[in-house]
Amino acid sequence: MAGGGHIIALMSWSDWYKVEQLPWPADWAALFGRAAPLVVEIGFGTGRFLIDLARRRPEVNVLGLEISIPAVRIAGRKVQRGGLPNVVLMQASAPAALQALCRPGSVAEVIINFPDPWPKKDQLGRRLIDDGFLCLLATRMAPDAPLDIATDVVSYAEQIAACLARSPHFASRLDAPYALDDPGRLPTKYELAGLREGRPPRYFQWRRNGTPATDPFPIPQEYAMPHVVLRLPADPAEIGRRFRPTVIEREAARIRFIDAYQSLRNGKLLIETYINEEPILQRLALEIRARPAGEIVIALAEVGFPRPTRGVHLAVGALVDWLREEFPSLVVVQSTLQEAHDDGAG
Ligand SMILES: C[S@@+](CC[C@H](N)C(=O)[O-])C[C@H]1O[C@@H](n2cnc3c(N)ncnc32)[C@H](O)[C@@H]1O
């Protein structure tokens, strides 16, 4: 494969894999072009450590998960220059990628180098590593899979040590919760800065033990494409005029209707919608269009890579409910929604 590194070989320069683009769960063997143990580095930053890892261990598939788009771009260029066919980079939040893309027990190793410290009291809840995240890792990691975490933030090290000690699913590979040095490793960019500035790292070297984990993190299910046909006394333009931004909580989904845009060409209305179904966050458009028979259709617009999750059905259901409040004579003629609004299909 020319260029090396799947981010470059399969995607354009400004593109990379995202959770919404891949099947849930992902077919890693197809994506890497071979079946091999899956080693995941979370928050690889500029990719210094990940690239060294992929070079030293050509026998493993290295999956890099990084939330920052500029970081993915920088690391992607390095992967291309390095010609590393055993690397796949994703622009993704780690919990979303692990839950949606990785089958239970499928991850052979996890590395987290210097997770964002969030040092202030009111930021502590934003830290990646907590009891819940370890529980997710426990479901996705294979028995005996190594878990390596490094941090130079003392309070975060204490938090990680406490969470690991509490977890029934992990055991230290050392005689202590962490080591103060790890001579074999290539220091990361952040690590080098910390060492220069007098912040010595703590290196956690743990492993998934053999204790089975119950799995409260199902791979998100996909539903039928939402498609609702309505009869109501309004056209898309009138619906757009009545639209107001709204936030709705339904089941475990937080739905935000942001704005409405009408096509100058064909009159279609697009409702910009954010759907947060932790850990999956989708920004998509719901489409409202008129049918020649005078009916109105609501569907998922083909903008980006929308996935018809439960949250999407709930969002379309919420739009139907809002339209019914605005136009009480509304009739649902046809619907593929799963229990997302009160009225059945007529
Ligand atoms: C302090 S930096 C460390 C970067 C690199 N590992 C190093 O040691 O130089 C933390 C990195 O984690 C990334 N990150 C933060 N939250 C993340 C998440 N939920 N999923 C994936 N990456 C994340 C950040 O974008 C950032 O690049």
The ligand as an ORCA input file, in Angstrom:
! r2SCAN-3c Opt
* xyz 0 1
  C      -1.433     16.188     27.950
  S      -1.644     15.640     26.333
  C      -0.481     14.332     26.172
  C      -0.160     14.011     24.750
  C       0.858     12.876     24.546
  N       0.336     11.606     25.027
  C       2.153     13.208     25.247
  O       2.416     12.601     26.291
  O       2.887     14.071     24.736
  C      -3.181     14.752     26.418
  C      -3.732     14.347     25.056
  O      -4.919     13.591     25.228
  C      -5.861     14.019     24.246
  N      -7.203     13.684     24.775
  C      -7.882     14.310     25.758
  N      -9.055     13.715     26.002
  C      -9.133     12.674     25.129
  C     -10.124     11.695     24.869
  N     -11.272     11.667     25.560
  N      -9.883     10.782     23.908
  C      -8.732     10.807     23.193
  N      -7.759     11.736     23.385
  C      -7.952     12.650     24.341
  C      -5.606     15.494     24.119
  O      -6.096     16.022     22.904
  C      -4.082     15.535     24.181
  O      -3.492     15.366     22.914
*
